[in-house]
């Protein structure tokens, strides 16, 4: 005997669809009403919204029921208790909304990460008022910051961890700040539309072919720990060279930054070439190059990078690593 399926799954799906549609309309309305926010924004009372929470709705229903009972039985003590609760509700509503008004929010950057890790956006929140602010939290789709209190004049950096899945520039078109202080009877919030973005490097390949062979770089001193027996001349300064080996006298005469070379300080370097990796698609090539760069940087070796439209001479150091990985992250070469 077959039974008719219970219609609740269909009702739930319809409710979710209506909720998403309503959410998109509300977000579009808020963006049109508020416009784009600068890098530092101060919350005004006109953009702070407030609604009762589930606890607040229950509190309101119970208080209204108590009011009806007081009127029915004409009980003075019941009237007193009911009006005290009503007063507490109005005070909580006012304090919840005022808890956000006047806060100053500033985007404080986000350090690049490899794809698959959380990109941590830093937002500095400053309380410039004379009263403390309690229970402040930032949020974005599917993520929340920790909850913090702010004393008068205090500034604190909130961190919004955002999951990453692909390389490139990750933007957060909108984030919010909210509070439920005091008593969690009301939820007050404000939306901000800032240009906040972070960089996501390609994930290093778990299994990559061996890197290209290294070549000797005679007379090029790579690290301070290596030999520097005899002065062998000057060469063009490379990013990552030690400041102790800059030829300052030559710079004073010519205005050109040069580095000293020392005989007996041979090092090795290698070229990492995008077009030299065969048998892989674009994203796999970028992951392999990322793995080679990470490994070469860990071994403190010089390496150069050749990409379609970009080339970086062999060097080492954090600035060189960052420049190469950023090129990989933003590479737009289509699929091969």
C-alpha positions as CSV (number, residue, x, y, z in Angstrom):
1,X,0.0,0.0,0.0
2,X,1.6,3.3,-1.1
3,X,1.4,6.4,1.0
4,X,1.3,10.0,-0.1
5,X,4.6,11.8,0.6
6,X,4.4,14.4,3.4
7,X,4.4,17.9,1.8
8,X,6.8,19.4,4.4
9,X,10.0,19.1,2.2
10,X,8.3,21.0,-0.6
11,X,7.1,23.7,1.8
12,X,10.6,24.0,3.3
13,X,12.1,24.3,-0.1
14,X,9.6,27.0,-1.1
15,X,10.3,28.9,2.2
16,X,14.0,28.8,1.6
17,X,13.6,30.1,-1.9
18,X,11.4,33.0,-0.7
19,X,13.9,33.8,2.0
20,X,16.8,33.9,-0.4
21,X,14.8,36.1,-2.8
22,X,13.7,38.4,0.0
23,X,17.4,38.6,1.2
24,X,18.6,39.6,-2.2
25,X,15.9,42.4,-2.4
26,X,16.8,43.7,1.0
27,X,20.6,43.7,0.2
28,X,20.0,45.6,-3.0
29,X,17.8,48.1,-1.2
30,X,20.4,48.6,1.5
31,X,23.2,49.1,-1.0
32,X,21.1,51.6,-3.0
33,X,20.1,53.5,0.2
34,X,23.5,53.6,1.8
35,X,25.8,53.7,-1.2
36,X,29.4,52.8,-1.1
37,X,31.3,53.3,2.2
38,X,34.8,54.7,2.4
39,X,37.7,52.9,3.9
40,X,36.8,54.4,7.3
41,X,33.1,54.7,8.1
42,X,31.2,56.0,11.1
43,X,27.8,54.5,11.9
44,X,25.0,57.0,12.1
45,X,21.7,56.3,13.8
46,X,19.8,56.3,10.5
47,X,21.6,53.2,9.2
48,X,21.4,51.1,12.4
49,X,18.5,48.7,12.2
50,X,16.8,46.9,15.1
51,X,14.4,44.0,15.4
52,X,13.3,41.8,18.3
53,X,14.9,38.4,18.8
54,X,13.0,35.2,19.5
55,X,13.5,35.9,23.2
56,X,12.3,39.4,22.7
57,X,9.1,38.3,20.9
58,X,8.4,35.8,23.7
59,X,9.1,38.6,26.3
60,X,6.6,40.9,24.5
61,X,3.9,38.2,24.3
62,X,4.2,37.4,28.0
63,X,4.2,41.0,29.0
64,X,1.1,41.7,26.9
65,X,-0.6,38.6,28.5
66,X,0.3,40.0,31.9
67,X,-1.2,43.3,31.0
68,X,-4.5,41.6,30.0
69,X,-4.5,39.7,33.2
70,X,-3.9,42.9,35.2
71,X,-6.7,44.6,33.5
72,X,-9.0,41.7,33.9
73,X,-8.4,41.3,37.7
74,X,-7.6,45.0,38.3
75,X,-4.6,43.9,40.4
76,X,-2.4,46.9,41.2
77,X,0.7,44.8,42.0
78,X,0.3,43.0,38.7
79,X,0.1,46.4,37.0
80,X,3.3,47.6,38.6
81,X,5.2,44.4,37.6
82,X,3.8,44.7,34.0
83,X,4.8,48.3,33.6
84,X,8.3,47.6,35.0
85,X,8.8,44.9,32.4
86,X,7.5,47.2,29.7
87,X,9.9,49.8,30.8
88,X,12.8,47.3,30.8
89,X,11.8,46.4,27.2
90,X,11.9,50.0,26.0
91,X,15.2,50.7,27.8
92,X,16.7,47.5,26.3
93,X,15.5,48.6,22.8
94,X,17.1,52.0,23.1
95,X,20.4,50.8,24.6
96,X,20.7,48.1,21.9
97,X,20.4,50.6,19.1
98,X,22.6,53.2,20.7
99,X,25.3,50.5,21.3
100,X,26.3,50.7,17.7
101,X,25.7,54.4,16.9
102,X,29.0,56.3,16.6
103,X,31.3,53.3,16.1
104,X,34.1,53.9,13.6
105,X,35.1,51.0,11.4
106,X,38.3,50.9,9.3
107,X,39.5,48.2,7.0
108,X,43.0,47.1,8.3
109,X,44.0,44.7,5.5
110,X,44.3,41.0,5.0
111,X,47.5,38.9,4.6
112,X,47.6,36.7,1.5
113,X,47.0,33.0,1.9
114,X,47.1,29.9,-0.2
115,X,43.9,28.6,-1.7
116,X,42.0,26.4,0.7
117,X,43.0,28.4,3.8
118,X,40.9,31.0,5.5
119,X,41.6,34.6,4.5
120,X,41.5,36.7,7.6
121,X,40.1,40.2,7.0
122,X,41.0,42.7,9.7
123,X,38.5,45.4,10.6
124,X,39.5,48.0,13.2
125,X,36.5,49.1,15.3
126,X,37.0,52.3,17.4
127,X,34.7,53.6,20.2
128,X,35.1,57.4,20.3
129,X,32.3,57.9,22.7
130,X,32.4,58.3,26.5
131,X,30.4,55.2,27.2
132,X,31.5,51.6,26.8
133,X,30.1,49.4,24.0
134,X,29.3,45.7,24.8
135,X,28.8,42.6,22.8
136,X,30.1,43.9,19.4
137,X,30.4,41.3,16.7
138,X,31.2,41.5,13.0
139,X,29.8,39.1,10.5
140,X,29.7,38.2,6.8
141,X,28.0,35.4,4.8
142,X,28.9,32.1,6.6
143,X,31.4,33.7,9.0
144,X,31.6,35.6,12.3
145,X,34.2,37.4,14.3
146,X,34.7,37.0,18.1
147,X,32.5,39.1,20.4
148,X,34.3,42.0,22.1
149,X,33.5,44.9,24.4
150,X,35.0,48.3,23.7
151,X,35.8,50.8,26.5
152,X,35.6,54.5,25.8
153,X,38.3,55.6,23.4
154,X,39.4,51.9,22.8
155,X,40.1,50.6,19.3
156,X,40.2,46.8,18.6
157,X,40.9,44.8,15.5
158,X,38.2,42.3,14.7
159,X,39.0,39.3,12.4
160,X,36.6,37.9,9.8
161,X,37.9,34.5,8.5
162,X,36.6,33.9,5.0
163,X,37.0,30.4,3.4
164,X,38.9,30.4,0.1
165,X,38.5,27.9,-2.7
166,X,40.3,29.4,-5.7
167,X,43.2,31.7,-6.4
168,X,42.8,35.4,-7.2
169,X,41.5,38.5,-5.5
170,X,38.8,37.7,-3.0
171,X,36.4,40.5,-2.2
172,X,33.7,40.9,0.5
173,X,31.1,43.2,-1.0
174,X,29.2,43.6,2.3
175,X,29.8,42.8,6.0
176,X,27.8,43.7,9.1
177,X,28.3,44.7,12.7
178,X,25.7,43.7,15.3
179,X,24.9,43.5,19.0
180,X,22.2,42.0,21.2
181,X,23.2,43.9,24.3
182,X,21.5,44.1,26.8
183,X,19.4,41.0,27.7
184,X,19.3,39.7,24.0
185,X,15.8,41.0,23.6
186,X,16.7,42.9,20.5
187,X,19.2,42.5,17.7
188,X,20.7,45.7,16.3
189,X,22.8,45.7,13.2
190,X,24.3,47.8,10.4
191,X,25.6,46.9,7.0
192,X,28.8,48.3,5.5
193,X,29.7,48.2,1.8
194,X,33.5,48.8,1.7
195,X,36.1,47.9,-1.0
196,X,37.8,45.2,1.1
197,X,39.7,42.5,-0.7
198,X,42.5,40.0,-0.1
199,X,44.8,38.0,-2.3
200,X,44.7,34.2,-2.6
201,X,47.8,32.4,-3.9
202,X,47.4,29.1,-5.8
203,X,47.6,26.1,-3.6
204,X,51.0,24.4,-3.8
205,X,50.8,21.1,-5.7
206,X,50.9,18.1,-3.3
207,X,52.7,16.1,-6.0
208,X,54.9,18.1,-8.5
209,X,57.5,17.1,-10.9
210,X,61.1,18.0,-10.1
211,X,62.1,21.6,-10.6
212,X,64.3,22.6,-13.5
213,X,68.1,22.2,-13.1
214,X,70.0,24.9,-11.3
215,X,72.8,27.0,-12.9
216,X,75.8,28.4,-11.2
217,X,75.9,32.1,-10.6
218,X,79.6,32.9,-10.2
219,X,80.5,35.8,-7.9
220,X,77.0,36.4,-6.8
221,X,76.7,36.4,-3.1
222,X,73.2,35.1,-2.1
223,X,73.3,34.9,1.7
224,X,75.3,36.5,4.5
225,X,76.5,33.1,5.8
226,X,78.4,32.3,2.6
227,X,82.0,33.2,1.7
228,X,83.1,36.5,0.5
229,X,86.9,36.1,0.2
230,X,87.9,38.6,-2.5
231,X,86.1,41.7,-3.9
232,X,85.3,41.0,-7.6
233,X,83.5,44.1,-8.7
234,X,80.1,45.6,-8.7
235,X,76.8,44.5,-10.2
236,X,73.2,45.8,-10.3
237,X,71.3,45.6,-7.0
238,X,68.7,42.8,-6.7
239,X,65.8,42.8,-4.3
240,X,66.9,40.8,-1.2
241,X,70.6,41.8,-1.3
242,X,72.0,42.6,2.1
243,X,72.3,46.3,2.8
244,X,75.8,45.7,4.0
245,X,76.9,44.9,0.5
246,X,75.5,48.0,-1.2
247,X,78.2,50.1,-2.7
248,X,77.2,53.4,-0.9
249,X,80.2,55.3,-2.2
250,X,79.4,54.4,-5.8
251,X,75.7,55.3,-5.1
252,X,76.8,58.8,-3.8
253,X,78.8,59.4,-7.0
254,X,76.4,58.0,-9.7
255,X,73.0,57.8,-7.9
256,X,72.7,54.1,-9.0
257,X,72.3,51.4,-6.5
258,X,75.0,48.7,-7.0
259,X,76.0,45.6,-4.9
260,X,79.4,44.3,-4.3
261,X,80.5,40.9,-5.7
262,X,82.9,38.6,-4.1
263,X,85.0,35.9,-5.7
264,X,84.5,32.4,-4.2
265,X,80.9,33.1,-3.3
266,X,79.3,31.1,-6.1
267,X,75.7,30.3,-5.7
268,X,73.1,28.5,-7.8
269,X,69.8,29.8,-9.3
270,X,67.1,28.4,-11.4
271,X,64.4,29.6,-13.8
272,X,60.9,28.6,-13.2
273,X,59.1,28.7,-16.6
274,X,55.4,28.5,-17.1
275,X,55.7,27.4,-20.7
276,X,58.3,24.8,-19.7
277,X,55.7,22.7,-17.8
278,X,54.1,20.3,-20.3
279,X,51.2,17.9,-19.9
280,X,49.2,20.0,-17.4
281,X,46.4,22.6,-17.6
282,X,46.8,26.2,-16.4
283,X,45.7,25.7,-12.8
284,X,48.0,22.7,-12.4
285,X,50.9,24.6,-13.8
286,X,50.3,27.4,-11.4
287,X,50.1,25.0,-8.5
288,X,53.4,23.4,-9.6
289,X,55.1,26.8,-9.9
290,X,53.8,27.7,-6.4
291,X,55.3,24.5,-5.0
292,X,58.7,25.2,-6.6
293,X,58.7,28.8,-5.3
294,X,57.8,27.7,-1.8
295,X,60.5,25.0,-1.8
296,X,63.2,27.3,-3.2
297,X,62.3,30.0,-0.7
298,X,62.5,27.5,2.1
299,X,66.0,26.4,0.9
300,X,67.0,30.1,0.5
301,X,67.9,29.6,-3.1
302,X,67.8,32.2,-5.9
303,X,65.0,31.6,-8.5
304,X,63.6,33.5,-11.4
305,X,60.0,33.3,-12.8
306,X,59.0,33.4,-16.5
307,X,55.3,33.9,-17.2
308,X,53.5,35.0,-20.3
309,X,53.8,38.7,-20.2
310,X,56.0,38.8,-17.1
311,X,59.6,37.9,-16.1
312,X,61.5,38.3,-12.8
313,X,65.2,37.8,-12.6
314,X,66.6,35.3,-10.2
315,X,66.6,36.6,-6.6
316,X,65.4,35.6,-3.2
317,X,63.7,37.2,-0.1
318,X,60.2,37.9,1.0
319,X,59.6,40.7,-1.5
320,X,60.6,38.5,-4.4
321,X,58.5,35.6,-3.2
322,X,55.5,37.8,-2.7
323,X,55.9,39.4,-6.2
324,X,56.1,36.0,-7.9
325,X,53.2,34.4,-6.0
326,X,51.1,37.5,-6.6
327,X,51.8,37.1,-10.4
328,X,50.6,33.5,-10.2
329,X,47.5,34.5,-8.2
330,X,46.4,37.1,-10.7
331,X,47.4,35.3,-13.8
332,X,44.7,35.4,-16.5
333,X,46.0,33.3,-19.3
334,X,42.9,31.2,-20.1
335,X,42.9,27.5,-20.3
336,X,45.5,25.6,-22.3
